[in-house]
Amino acid sequence: MKIVRSLLPLVIVAALALPAFAQAQPFPSRAVHLVVSYAPGGTGDIVARLISDRLAAAIGQTVVVENRPGASGAIGTQSVVAAPPDGHTLLVGQTAEIAINQHWIKALGYDPEKDLQPVALATIVPLALVIPAAVSYATLPDMLKAAKGKTLAFASSGTGTPGHFAGELLKLRTRTDITHVPYKGAGPALNDLLGGHVDFFFSGFPAAVAQVKANSLKLIAVSTARRSPAAPDVPTVAEAAGISDFDISLWQGFFAPRATPPDVVARLNAEINRIITTPDIRAKLRDDGADVSPMTVEQFAAFAKAESSKYLDIIQQSGVKPE
């Protein structure tokens, strides 16, 4: 009995130490999953798959890309929020599910700022302001002049998307009569623009490039504050229309569940920044119109917070509501 009693404290100490031991396991101890909240083929999916093999080699573990589409990115995001905060499940988050949805969708089920830990920004992709090739004008100022006395119709790939808000912000800043025509994706929107059923479309840059090169569409501006490296001769909306605070983009970044250990976050940040700045990866991303902008964890957190505030301001100032 005395022996049992003397061993009991040791057993208790050992039992209490098990969780700490489990948490202290070196990262990574198993496969890392990159969750993309949209179907395969989109910009986030392309970025995730481009980085996954390099990340696997860097950390010595398999990196798996998982597509979990639905509810404007909420389903995939919620799955990451609910995952263990150990760095083995990451969200390849984009503008909508990180900066827009919380201001746009009721009962979203997650709070990006409280539930997710920013890790690293991968790419910033401008929106291409494209118009039909058949129209007589070829600049943004001329398009706005042509709109006097009539209503312009602009396409988007859906309500609540960056392209939707780019059109609303252009309407707000230029006081032009513009009507939003939402579509279920970029493909249908581009088809109706090609057919002349709408006047312009803020398309994701990669989706519009082929039609511009084929002279089926005219690219008259990009939506970001800086010109795109893929089209350096094309002005920004801010330059062309004289709007000082116009900066809308599709961006992709990596997020972990909140409470992921800082050392794990720091390592992932360093590895991802190294990968995206290697010459071949940078060149491939830039060919697709994506700007590579490596940031520290703190810089990326500030960036995501600023993006959220920006879209909240657009929603409040424009008065636009879910359709």
Secondary structure, 3 states (H helix, E strand, C coil): CHHHHHHHHHHHHHHHHHHHHHHCCCCCCCCEEEEECCCCCCHHHHHHHHHHHHHHHHHCCCEEEEECCCHHHHHHHHHHHCCCCCCCEEEEEEHHHHHHHHHHCCCCCCCHHHHEEEEEEEEEEEEEEEEECCCCCCCHHHHHHHCCCCCEEEEECCCCCHHHHHHHHHHHHHCCCEEEEECCCHHHHHHHHHCCCCCEEEEEHHHHHHHHHCCCEEEEEECCCCCCCCCCCCCEHHHHHCCCCCCCEEEEEEEEECCCCHHHHHHHHHHHHHHHCCHHHHHHHHHCCCEECCCCHHHHHHHHHHHHHHHHHHHHHHCCCCC
